[in-house]
């Protein structure tokens, strides 16, 4: 079974739909932390009210070595709306190596043929 990865563009526009996530995010600062959930409407994160939702999918690879071609990429056409200050709060979360969750991408790679 493929791994599903979600990709999107971000516009720096405040979005109150992120507020419930950000309230509980204060209790989750590093890998392994947990907190009780909150009521969350995911649709409001993805689009404005009455706006159609568009996405496309393609089969591709992981972005980390060994770059296995086992990923189903789901790319959202509609950009997320989130303010810079809201986005910065996500960057305070630490990964399993106690490094901030930022710049978690890699340069474009050559096509894997073979």
KOLLO-475392 format. One record per residue (C-alpha): residue number from 1; residue in one letter; x, y, z. Coordinates in steps of 0.2 Angstrom, whole numbers, plus 5000, padded with zeros to 4 digits. Layout:
<node><nr>NUM</nr><rest>A</rest><c1>X</c1><c2>Y</c2><c3>Z</c3></node>
...
***
This chain:
<node><nr>1</nr><rest>X</rest><c1>5000</c1><c2>5000</c2><c3>5000</c3></node>
<node><nr>2</nr><rest>X</rest><c1>5007</c1><c2>5017</c2><c3>4996</c3></node>
<node><nr>3</nr><rest>X</rest><c1>5010</c1><c2>5031</c2><c3>5009</c3></node>
<node><nr>4</nr><rest>X</rest><c1>4999</c1><c2>5046</c2><c3>5007</c3></node>
<node><nr>5</nr><rest>X</rest><c1>5008</c1><c2>5063</c2><c3>5007</c3></node>
<node><nr>6</nr><rest>X</rest><c1>4999</c1><c2>5079</c2><c3>5007</c3></node>
<node><nr>7</nr><rest>X</rest><c1>5006</c1><c2>5095</c2><c3>4999</c3></node>
<node><nr>8</nr><rest>X</rest><c1>5000</c1><c2>5112</c2><c3>4998</c3></node>
<node><nr>9</nr><rest>X</rest><c1>5004</c1><c2>5131</c2><c3>4995</c3></node>
<node><nr>10</nr><rest>X</rest><c1>5002</c1><c2>5143</c2><c3>5009</c3></node>
<node><nr>11</nr><rest>X</rest><c1>4996</c1><c2>5161</c2><c3>5009</c3></node>
<node><nr>12</nr><rest>X</rest><c1>5000</c1><c2>5172</c2><c3>5024</c3></node>
<node><nr>13</nr><rest>X</rest><c1>4982</c1><c2>5176</c2><c3>5028</c3></node>
<node><nr>14</nr><rest>X</rest><c1>4975</c1><c2>5174</c2><c3>5046</c3></node>
<node><nr>15</nr><rest>X</rest><c1>4964</c1><c2>5159</c2><c3>5048</c3></node>
<node><nr>16</nr><rest>X</rest><c1>4954</c1><c2>5156</c2><c3>5064</c3></node>
<node><nr>17</nr><rest>X</rest><c1>4951</c1><c2>5138</c2><c3>5059</c3></node>
<node><nr>18</nr><rest>X</rest><c1>4969</c1><c2>5135</c2><c3>5065</c3></node>
<node><nr>19</nr><rest>X</rest><c1>4965</c1><c2>5142</c2><c3>5083</c3></node>
<node><nr>20</nr><rest>X</rest><c1>4959</c1><c2>5126</c2><c3>5090</c3></node>
<node><nr>21</nr><rest>X</rest><c1>4975</c1><c2>5117</c2><c3>5084</c3></node>
<node><nr>22</nr><rest>X</rest><c1>4986</c1><c2>5130</c2><c3>5091</c3></node>
<node><nr>23</nr><rest>X</rest><c1>4978</c1><c2>5130</c2><c3>5108</c3></node>
<node><nr>24</nr><rest>X</rest><c1>4982</c1><c2>5112</c2><c3>5110</c3></node>
<node><nr>25</nr><rest>X</rest><c1>4999</c1><c2>5113</c2><c3>5101</c3></node>
<node><nr>26</nr><rest>X</rest><c1>5006</c1><c2>5123</c2><c3>5116</c3></node>
<node><nr>27</nr><rest>X</rest><c1>5005</c1><c2>5106</c2><c3>5126</c3></node>
<node><nr>28</nr><rest>X</rest><c1>5014</c1><c2>5097</c2><c3>5111</c3></node>
<node><nr>29</nr><rest>X</rest><c1>5032</c1><c2>5103</c2><c3>5109</c3></node>
<node><nr>30</nr><rest>X</rest><c1>5042</c1><c2>5088</c2><c3>5106</c3></node>
<node><nr>31</nr><rest>X</rest><c1>5041</c1><c2>5070</c2><c3>5098</c3></node>
<node><nr>32</nr><rest>X</rest><c1>5031</c1><c2>5059</c2><c3>5109</c3></node>
<node><nr>33</nr><rest>X</rest><c1>5021</c1><c2>5073</c2><c3>5118</c3></node>
<node><nr>34</nr><rest>X</rest><c1>5002</c1><c2>5071</c2><c3>5117</c3></node>
<node><nr>35</nr><rest>X</rest><c1>4987</c1><c2>5080</c2><c3>5123</c3></node>
<node><nr>36</nr><rest>X</rest><c1>4968</c1><c2>5079</c2><c3>5123</c3></node>
<node><nr>37</nr><rest>X</rest><c1>4960</c1><c2>5083</c2><c3>5107</c3></node>
<node><nr>38</nr><rest>X</rest><c1>4949</c1><c2>5097</c2><c3>5102</c3></node>
<node><nr>39</nr><rest>X</rest><c1>4934</c1><c2>5099</c2><c3>5091</c3></node>
<node><nr>40</nr><rest>X</rest><c1>4941</c1><c2>5103</c2><c3>5073</c3></node>
<node><nr>41</nr><rest>X</rest><c1>4933</c1><c2>5106</c2><c3>5057</c3></node>
<node><nr>42</nr><rest>X</rest><c1>4946</c1><c2>5101</c2><c3>5044</c3></node>
<node><nr>43</nr><rest>X</rest><c1>4936</c1><c2>5108</c2><c3>5029</c3></node>
<node><nr>44</nr><rest>X</rest><c1>4939</c1><c2>5125</c2><c3>5036</c3></node>
<node><nr>45</nr><rest>X</rest><c1>4958</c1><c2>5123</c2><c3>5036</c3></node>
<node><nr>46</nr><rest>X</rest><c1>4957</c1><c2>5118</c2><c3>5017</c3></node>
<node><nr>47</nr><rest>X</rest><c1>4946</c1><c2>5131</c2><c3>5010</c3></node>
<node><nr>48</nr><rest>X</rest><c1>4935</c1><c2>5146</c2><c3>5012</c3></node>
<node><nr>49</nr><rest>X</rest><c1>4917</c1><c2>5144</c2><c3>5015</c3></node>
<node><nr>50</nr><rest>X</rest><c1>4907</c1><c2>5140</c2><c3>4999</c3></node>
<node><nr>51</nr><rest>X</rest><c1>4924</c1><c2>5138</c2><c3>4989</c3></node>
<node><nr>52</nr><rest>X</rest><c1>4926</c1><c2>5122</c2><c3>4979</c3></node>
<node><nr>53</nr><rest>X</rest><c1>4940</c1><c2>5111</c2><c3>4984</c3></node>
<node><nr>54</nr><rest>X</rest><c1>4952</c1><c2>5105</c2><c3>4970</c3></node>
<node><nr>55</nr><rest>X</rest><c1>4966</c1><c2>5093</c2><c3>4972</c3></node>
<node><nr>56</nr><rest>X</rest><c1>4976</c1><c2>5081</c2><c3>4961</c3></node>
<node><nr>57</nr><rest>X</rest><c1>4986</c1><c2>5065</c2><c3>4964</c3></node>
<node><nr>58</nr><rest>X</rest><c1>5001</c1><c2>5056</c2><c3>4957</c3></node>
<node><nr>59</nr><rest>X</rest><c1>5012</c1><c2>5041</c2><c3>4962</c3></node>
<node><nr>60</nr><rest>X</rest><c1>5030</c1><c2>5046</c2><c3>4966</c3></node>
<node><nr>61</nr><rest>X</rest><c1>5044</c1><c2>5043</c2><c3>4978</c3></node>
<node><nr>62</nr><rest>X</rest><c1>5049</c1><c2>5047</c2><c3>4996</c3></node>
<node><nr>63</nr><rest>X</rest><c1>5059</c1><c2>5063</c2><c3>4998</c3></node>
<node><nr>64</nr><rest>X</rest><c1>5072</c1><c2>5054</c2><c3>5009</c3></node>
<node><nr>65</nr><rest>X</rest><c1>5085</c1><c2>5041</c2><c3>5005</c3></node>
<node><nr>66</nr><rest>X</rest><c1>5082</c1><c2>5028</c2><c3>4998</c3></node>
<node><nr>67</nr><rest>X</rest><c1>5068</c1><c2>5037</c2><c3>4989</c3></node>
<node><nr>68</nr><rest>X</rest><c1>5057</c1><c2>5022</c2><c3>4986</c3></node>
<node><nr>69</nr><rest>X</rest><c1>5043</c1><c2>5025</c2><c3>4974</c3></node>
<node><nr>70</nr><rest>X</rest><c1>5029</c1><c2>5021</c2><c3>4986</c3></node>
<node><nr>71</nr><rest>X</rest><c1>5020</c1><c2>5037</c2><c3>4989</c3></node>
<node><nr>72</nr><rest>X</rest><c1>5003</c1><c2>5043</c2><c3>4983</c3></node>
<node><nr>73</nr><rest>X</rest><c1>5005</c1><c2>5062</c2><c3>4983</c3></node>
<node><nr>74</nr><rest>X</rest><c1>4989</c1><c2>5072</c2><c3>4986</c3></node>
<node><nr>75</nr><rest>X</rest><c1>4992</c1><c2>5090</c2><c3>4981</c3></node>
<node><nr>76</nr><rest>X</rest><c1>4979</c1><c2>5104</c2><c3>4985</c3></node>
<node><nr>77</nr><rest>X</rest><c1>4976</c1><c2>5117</c2><c3>4972</c3></node>
<node><nr>78</nr><rest>X</rest><c1>4968</c1><c2>5129</c2><c3>4984</c3></node>
<node><nr>79</nr><rest>X</rest><c1>4981</c1><c2>5137</c2><c3>4995</c3></node>
<node><nr>80</nr><rest>X</rest><c1>4980</c1><c2>5136</c2><c3>5014</c3></node>
<node><nr>81</nr><rest>X</rest><c1>4977</c1><c2>5152</c2><c3>5023</c3></node>
<node><nr>82</nr><rest>X</rest><c1>4988</c1><c2>5154</c2><c3>5039</c3></node>
<node><nr>83</nr><rest>X</rest><c1>4996</c1><c2>5170</c2><c3>5046</c3></node>
<node><nr>84</nr><rest>X</rest><c1>5015</c1><c2>5170</c2><c3>5048</c3></node>
<node><nr>85</nr><rest>X</rest><c1>5013</c1><c2>5170</c2><c3>5067</c3></node>
<node><nr>86</nr><rest>X</rest><c1>5001</c1><c2>5155</c2><c3>5066</c3></node>
<node><nr>87</nr><rest>X</rest><c1>5014</c1><c2>5146</c2><c3>5056</c3></node>
<node><nr>88</nr><rest>X</rest><c1>5028</c1><c2>5150</c2><c3>5067</c3></node>
<node><nr>89</nr><rest>X</rest><c1>5020</c1><c2>5141</c2><c3>5081</c3></node>
<node><nr>90</nr><rest>X</rest><c1>5021</c1><c2>5125</c2><c3>5072</c3></node>
<node><nr>91</nr><rest>X</rest><c1>5039</c1><c2>5128</c2><c3>5069</c3></node>
<node><nr>92</nr><rest>X</rest><c1>5042</c1><c2>5127</c2><c3>5088</c3></node>
<node><nr>93</nr><rest>X</rest><c1>5038</c1><c2>5109</c2><c3>5088</c3></node>
<node><nr>94</nr><rest>X</rest><c1>5053</c1><c2>5097</c2><c3>5089</c3></node>
<node><nr>95</nr><rest>X</rest><c1>5056</c1><c2>5081</c2><c3>5080</c3></node>
<node><nr>96</nr><rest>X</rest><c1>5063</c1><c2>5065</c2><c3>5087</c3></node>
<node><nr>97</nr><rest>X</rest><c1>5081</c1><c2>5072</c2><c3>5086</c3></node>
<node><nr>98</nr><rest>X</rest><c1>5075</c1><c2>5088</c2><c3>5096</c3></node>
<node><nr>99</nr><rest>X</rest><c1>5077</c1><c2>5098</c2><c3>5080</c3></node>
<node><nr>100</nr><rest>X</rest><c1>5063</c1><c2>5111</c2><c3>5075</c3></node>
<node><nr>101</nr><rest>X</rest><c1>5051</c1><c2>5106</c2><c3>5062</c3></node>
<node><nr>102</nr><rest>X</rest><c1>5057</c1><c2>5118</c2><c3>5049</c3></node>
<node><nr>103</nr><rest>X</rest><c1>5065</c1><c2>5117</c2><c3>5032</c3></node>
<node><nr>104</nr><rest>X</rest><c1>5060</c1><c2>5099</c2><c3>5031</c3></node>
<node><nr>105</nr><rest>X</rest><c1>5062</c1><c2>5097</c2><c3>5012</c3></node>
<node><nr>106</nr><rest>X</rest><c1>5076</c1><c2>5093</c2><c3>5001</c3></node>
<node><nr>107</nr><rest>X</rest><c1>5083</c1><c2>5100</c2><c3>4984</c3></node>
<node><nr>108</nr><rest>X</rest><c1>5075</c1><c2>5093</c2><c3>4968</c3></node>
<node><nr>109</nr><rest>X</rest><c1>5083</c1><c2>5076</c2><c3>4963</c3></node>
<node><nr>110</nr><rest>X</rest><c1>5087</c1><c2>5068</c2><c3>4947</c3></node>
<node><nr>111</nr><rest>X</rest><c1>5074</c1><c2>5055</c2><c3>4940</c3></node>
<node><nr>112</nr><rest>X</rest><c1>5077</c1><c2>5038</c2><c3>4948</c3></node>
<node><nr>113</nr><rest>X</rest><c1>5079</c1><c2>5027</c2><c3>4933</c3></node>
<node><nr>114</nr><rest>X</rest><c1>5084</c1><c2>5009</c2><c3>4936</c3></node>
***
